[in-house]
Amino acid sequence: MEHTISIKSQAERKVTDTKSLPFGKIPTEHMFIAEYKNGEWHNAQVVPFHDLTLSPLALCLHYGQTVFEGMKAFMTEDGHINIFRMDKHYERFIKSLHRMCMPPVPQKLFTNAIHQLVQLDGDWVPREADGSLYVRPFMIATEDRIGVKVSEEYLFMVVCSPAFQYYAKPLKVKVETNFVRAAEGGTGNAKCGGNYGGAFYPTQLAREAGYDQVLWTDSVHNEFIEESGTMNAMFFIDNVLVTPQLSGTILDGVTRDSLLTIAAAKGITVEERQISYEELIRAFEAGKRVEAFGAGTAAVVAPIEIIAIGHKEYKCYIEPDAMMYQLQKELFNIRKGVTADTNKWNYII
Ligand code: COI
């Protein structure tokens, strides 16, 4: 079925300086919205940003049927808007929706919705080197019924907000061995709202103890590293880039995948495998240079300065010649159109 997107543009346009504001605080002037009812998508529209009216019985408010994505649009050096890896984000969105019993959005509708919205609000794509426009597609269950069931009605929406550096400084993280983020067979590899809500309490405890984020471990042994906060965890030790392998419990990060591809193309050995905190301790205690960082769309490459394991803090390598910054720079150059997009990751508007 063809989905024509109607566009109702806001007369007054006002790009706000958002650089000093927290991530995601200011939306752009427009948003996309489409309704799912009777097994089909209807009323696909780009409209001025506005609040929603929802029944207090809407299922998303009670049982957590919500899924989201996060991608970024960049201004290339030659003045075009580039939406980075939209197809990979779409793939993951569809997998998350499937896991949460939510209907797929046709790829054409997803792509056109984001294209039209980002084009209309193109003035909001920061021109600064460290800026991008964060694009947040999401779906919520809207059927109004308090009984526990799979919703038959949904809203698919896209909103945008200018984004700058997510973390202002290198992170101090704590290896978490009491609480778990996800267990095999659960929803850990789906980008559903509940995964984030469930992480708040252990993260809050870590913050009270002086850390920025937790480094999650597996639910069976509490020993193998999973991911960190809102990011995949990566390590560069002995000239090898190591990251936990994809499983049912960690997110298939797009930045993770991009960095692994870039590293492999540079001739760096890349290992996707289990990595235990014991292995990290051995590396630190042998005096090895350990680079640790989070990789995510919002955070990009977030250097980790301190890893607390039990009562001991270990210091990671964060000097300017660290490999993580080289990988970050190469990713930046592809997204800004400075170097060739050999992997066809850029969607140029
Ligand atoms: C992202 O990096 O896109 C995320 O989803 C992290 C966060 C802003 C929730």
Boltz pocket constraint, residues with backbone or C-beta under 6 A from the ligand:
constraints:
  - pocket:
      binder: B
      contacts: [[A, 69], [A, 70], [A, 71], [A, 230], [A, 296], [A, 297], [A, 298], [A, 299]]
      max_distance: 6.0
